[in-house]
């Protein structure tokens, strides 16, 4: 990963601001279609470059977010044309060969129905949290579309989760400054640390909200 980080840094130093903004948008768009690339090194680089006034923080966040959301909406649209039920196991189990192996790899019809129901009832949280998990965030749009999750809910959850992810990694690039190369080389471990911190914050918020609601109910019952 160090070679990739250094290559990105060296190449970016030669680009004008307009080229950097375009590259950030395109990279985040392609990554959000499910293409196997990572956005963390680029966002770290973008944050680092803002400290040298090569690019501005606000437009960087806006363009990165636009790339992610637009690609996610396109993936959602594709998903709406491929119902999850078509991915389920056939009613008759194949006898042998690849067809039989793929049979076991495909989800059961009950699981596809449960997934569709989950996205309809709690889809916003599934998409929001999915945007904060490496690999999952690049593919979560397809099942959301297949399950016919309401588009407004999908868009809101996608934009919120993506904004948090993009902002955190860009701020880390600003924070570490010239240590960008060392940080980018360890981005995999750092990804899970960031995810863990976000999950802990969400759990803390949920516990506080649950306790607050219980206290309010107790006061209401006391009256």
VMD Tcl script that draws the C-alpha trace (Angstrom):
set ca {
  {0.00 0.00 0.00}
  {2.99 2.30 0.56}
  {3.82 2.25 -3.15}
  {0.27 3.20 -4.07}
  {0.21 6.02 -1.53}
  {3.54 7.43 -2.71}
  {2.52 7.15 -6.38}
  {-0.72 9.00 -5.69}
  {1.10 11.71 -3.76}
  {3.77 12.23 -6.41}
  {1.21 12.30 -9.22}
  {-1.17 14.62 -7.36}
  {1.59 17.16 -6.74}
  {1.76 17.74 -10.49}
  {-1.97 18.24 -11.02}
  {-3.71 21.61 -10.99}
  {-6.56 22.08 -8.51}
  {-9.22 21.39 -11.16}
  {-7.56 18.09 -12.03}
  {-7.39 17.09 -8.37}
  {-11.08 17.84 -7.83}
  {-12.00 15.84 -10.94}
  {-9.85 12.92 -9.86}
  {-11.43 12.86 -6.38}
  {-14.94 12.87 -7.85}
  {-14.20 10.11 -10.38}
  {-12.36 7.92 -7.87}
  {-15.18 8.09 -5.31}
  {-17.77 7.47 -8.04}
  {-15.98 4.36 -9.36}
  {-15.36 3.01 -5.84}
  {-19.04 3.31 -4.98}
  {-20.10 1.19 -7.95}
  {-18.40 -1.79 -6.32}
  {-15.09 -1.58 -8.20}
  {-12.35 -3.04 -5.92}
  {-10.49 0.14 -4.98}
  {-10.34 1.94 -1.63}
  {-11.14 5.58 -0.96}
  {-9.25 5.96 2.33}
  {-5.77 6.65 0.83}
  {-7.20 9.24 -1.55}
  {-9.18 10.99 1.18}
  {-6.09 11.05 3.39}
  {-4.19 12.55 0.47}
  {-6.93 15.12 -0.13}
  {-6.82 16.19 3.50}
  {-3.04 16.45 3.34}
  {-3.22 18.61 0.21}
  {-5.66 21.03 1.85}
  {-2.95 21.86 4.39}
  {-0.83 23.12 1.47}
  {-3.70 25.11 -0.05}
  {-3.60 22.96 -3.18}
  {-7.32 22.33 -2.78}
  {-10.01 23.59 -0.41}
  {-11.67 21.51 2.29}
  {-15.29 22.40 1.44}
  {-15.20 21.63 -2.31}
  {-13.23 18.44 -1.60}
  {-15.89 17.11 0.75}
  {-18.71 18.20 -1.58}
  {-17.23 16.57 -4.69}
  {-16.28 13.36 -2.90}
  {-19.80 13.15 -1.48}
  {-21.35 13.87 -4.88}
  {-19.31 11.07 -6.47}
  {-20.34 8.57 -3.81}
  {-24.02 9.49 -3.76}
  {-24.44 9.61 -7.54}
  {-22.81 6.21 -8.00}
  {-24.84 4.78 -5.14}
  {-28.06 6.04 -6.69}
  {-27.08 4.46 -10.01}
  {-26.38 1.15 -8.25}
  {-29.72 1.43 -6.45}
  {-31.43 1.91 -9.82}
  {-29.74 -1.20 -11.20}
  {-30.81 -3.09 -8.10}
  {-34.46 -2.20 -8.65}
  {-34.31 -4.08 -11.94}
  {-32.91 -7.24 -10.33}
  {-35.27 -8.50 -7.58}
  {-33.55 -10.39 -4.78}
  {-35.86 -13.33 -5.40}
  {-34.09 -13.99 -8.72}
  {-30.89 -14.68 -6.77}
  {-32.53 -17.32 -4.56}
  {-31.92 -21.05 -4.90}
  {-34.08 -22.84 -7.44}
  {-36.82 -25.13 -6.16}
  {-35.03 -28.23 -7.48}
  {-31.45 -28.94 -6.34}
  {-29.08 -29.66 -9.25}
  {-27.48 -33.07 -9.33}
  {-23.74 -32.29 -9.62}
  {-21.02 -29.96 -10.86}
  {-20.87 -26.20 -10.70}
  {-24.65 -25.89 -10.73}
  {-24.89 -27.81 -7.46}
  {-22.08 -25.78 -5.87}
  {-23.72 -22.50 -6.90}
  {-26.98 -23.81 -5.45}
  {-25.45 -23.86 -1.97}
  {-23.77 -20.50 -2.47}
  {-27.07 -18.77 -3.30}
  {-29.39 -17.59 -0.52}
  {-32.57 -19.45 0.30}
  {-35.89 -17.99 -0.79}
  {-36.78 -17.44 2.88}
  {-33.58 -15.45 3.38}
  {-34.26 -13.23 0.38}
  {-37.77 -12.50 1.66}
  {-36.37 -11.73 5.13}
  {-33.74 -9.42 3.59}
  {-36.37 -7.55 1.59}
  {-38.50 -7.18 4.71}
  {-35.48 -5.97 6.69}
  {-34.68 -3.27 4.13}
  {-38.30 -2.13 4.05}
  {-38.58 -1.88 7.85}
  {-35.05 -0.96 8.96}
  {-33.36 -0.20 5.69}
  {-32.14 3.26 6.70}
  {-30.00 1.90 9.53}
  {-28.74 -0.96 7.35}
  {-27.60 1.43 4.63}
  {-26.27 4.04 7.05}
  {-24.12 1.55 8.98}
  {-23.16 -0.21 5.75}
  {-21.58 3.03 4.53}
  {-19.14 2.84 7.44}
  {-17.95 -0.74 6.84}
  {-15.12 -1.45 4.38}
  {-16.17 -3.46 1.29}
  {-19.84 -3.52 2.38}
  {-20.22 0.20 1.66}
  {-19.42 -0.36 -2.01}
  {-22.19 -2.95 -2.53}
  {-24.99 -2.03 -0.11}
  {-26.86 -0.03 -2.77}
  {-27.69 -3.07 -4.92}
  {-29.67 -5.07 -2.32}
  {-31.33 -1.86 -1.14}
  {-32.63 -1.31 -4.66}
  {-33.59 -4.95 -5.13}
  {-35.59 -4.85 -1.90}
  {-37.41 -1.75 -3.18}
  {-36.32 0.32 -0.19}
  {-37.99 3.76 -0.42}
  {-35.62 5.95 -2.42}
  {-35.82 8.94 -0.09}
  {-34.84 6.75 2.87}
  {-32.00 5.24 0.84}
  {-30.76 8.64 -0.31}
  {-30.84 10.12 3.21}
  {-29.01 7.18 4.79}
  {-26.46 7.06 1.97}
  {-25.71 10.77 2.11}
  {-25.43 10.81 5.93}
  {-23.20 7.74 6.19}
  {-21.00 8.79 3.27}
  {-20.60 12.31 4.63}
  {-19.39 10.98 7.98}
  {-16.94 8.58 6.35}
  {-15.53 11.15 3.91}
  {-15.18 13.86 6.53}
  {-13.41 11.62 9.05}
  {-10.78 10.42 6.58}
  {-10.20 13.88 5.13}
  {-9.76 15.33 8.63}
  {-7.31 12.53 9.43}
  {-5.30 13.58 6.38}
  {-5.25 17.14 7.73}
  {-4.38 15.98 11.24}
  {-1.42 13.84 10.25}
  {-0.16 16.27 7.63}
  {3.30 15.28 6.45}
  {2.91 11.85 8.01}
  {0.47 11.00 5.21}
  {2.73 8.31 3.73}
  {3.05 6.42 7.02}
  {-0.66 6.72 7.79}
  {-1.73 5.62 4.30}
  {0.53 2.59 4.57}
  {-1.50 1.48 7.59}
  {-4.92 2.50 6.32}
  {-6.36 -1.03 6.68}
  {-5.86 -1.14 10.45}
  {-6.91 2.48 10.75}
  {-10.15 1.72 8.88}
  {-11.23 -0.69 11.58}
  {-10.21 1.72 14.34}
  {-12.34 4.44 12.76}
  {-15.24 2.02 12.32}
  {-14.95 0.87 15.95}
  {-14.99 4.45 17.19}
  {-18.09 5.24 15.12}
  {-19.89 2.10 16.34}
  {-19.06 2.92 19.96}
  {-20.43 6.43 19.51}
  {-23.62 5.08 17.97}
  {-24.04 2.56 20.79}
  {-23.49 5.30 23.35}
  {-26.06 7.50 21.66}
  {-28.58 4.64 21.50}
  {-28.08 3.83 25.21}
  {-28.50 7.49 26.15}
  {-31.63 7.76 24.02}
  {-33.06 4.52 25.46}
  {-32.37 5.65 29.04}
  {-33.89 9.05 28.35}
  {-37.03 7.46 26.88}
  {-37.35 5.07 29.85}
  {-37.00 7.94 32.34}
  {-39.63 9.90 30.49}
  {-42.02 6.92 30.57}
  {-41.42 6.43 34.29}
  {-42.24 10.07 34.95}
  {-45.38 9.78 32.83}
  {-46.49 6.65 34.70}
  {-45.78 8.35 38.03}
  {-48.25 11.05 37.16}
}
mol new
graphics top color blue
foreach p $ca { graphics top sphere $p radius 0.5 }
foreach p [lrange $ca 0 end-1] q [lrange $ca 1 end] { graphics top cylinder $p $q radius 0.2 }
display resetview
